[in-house]
Amino acid sequence: MNDLLLRAARGEQVERPPVWLMRQAGRILPQYKALRGKLSGFKELVETPELACEVTIQPIDELNVDAAIIFSDILVVPEVMGLTYEMIPGKGPMFPMTIQEGSDVENLLSGEEAAVQLDYVYKALQLTKKELNGRVPLIGFSGAPWTIMAYMLEGSGSKTFSKARRFLYRQPVASKVLLQKITDTTIEYLKRQIKAGADLVQIFDSWAGILGPEQYETFSLYYIRQICEAITEVPVTVFAKNAWFALESVGKLDCNVVGIDWNTTPEIARSKVGSSKTLQGNLDPCLLYSEPDVIRAATQEMVAGFGQQQYIVNLGHGVYPDTPLDHVKVFVNEVLSMER
Ligand code: CP3
């Protein structure tokens, strides 16, 4: 029914720009926190299709956003390749085992062998697609190979990601073998997500901005390009956070939508990416702590900057967990009211 997101992604005319929020599932909704409190942990939620489906639909009911994003995590991919993760409450992800040396890469599974193990994600997508019944499109996702590699080396978040970046310098060959294995797995994984009902897929390169321009080309874009070329069934969004230096190259990828963070203005983003792609972003998530009038004005200004066509309204990164829910609603409602 509501296909605004897909039309905007393909560059077709829309009555108003679609709006959704990165990390809208989980994090901010009291319904999510209540459900999460009854469970053993994050992984139970991710691995139980009925629960993942419920949490995916919560923001559609509560916020009226124009898209659902499947409740899962980018870290399910390293897990099926052989490095299991734990989600530590209040801290974030932790990998008990990490890649220490080049030879560790050889033992990892990849491609179909790894992707078939993510059956719980495909089931969650199938169930959600059925439950949504066409209300809004369903977004599938994965991490970009470089961002996944960074977690496999570091074992957690990091201020400098120096273990991961050191590996690129000291083990360039093993790095490329690893990145190719993640790429092969991701292509299989996204194709299966699409078969299960994903209407669009987004690639999150959350740690794009810690690489220099040349390294970014060699160790990240080269692999994202392969994914974009392999996914022909649905529109693809590439979000390379903080990689303003690579926006021109990202604009040349075989994708439909380019995600923009708040370090870039709409004007710069459009001039670097070019006219053929839809842009998505880029309100500073912190702006949602402001008073409602400030949120409304900033949203209007942002939409005026990007223009109402070839544009998807979003934040410049995921919504922060303690954002007041009514402020999120002010943001979404401001966009919903733009319908001509
Ligand atoms: O967008 C959505 O709402 C869909 C679900 C989603 C989650 N993670 C659920 C989640 C998505 C798209 C992700 C992507 C993800 N996961 C990224 C890329 C996007 C980004 O934010 O840059 C990254 C880097 C991760 C890794 C990750 N997972 C971290 C660093 C953390 C801890 C901090 C946090 O909350 O983000 C997670 C845990 C996580 N993933 C939670 C949720 C709802 C919180 C877990 C809880 O309820 O305890």
Boltz pocket constraint, residues with backbone or C-beta under 6 A from the ligand:
constraints:
  - pocket:
      binder: B
      contacts: [[A, 21], [A, 22], [A, 23], [A, 24], [A, 25], [A, 26], [A, 27], [A, 36], [A, 42], [A, 69], [A, 70], [A, 71], [A, 72], [A, 73], [A, 74], [A, 75], [A, 87], [A, 89], [A, 90], [A, 91], [A, 92], [A, 93], [A, 141], [A, 157], [A, 204], [A, 206], [A, 318]]
      max_distance: 6.0
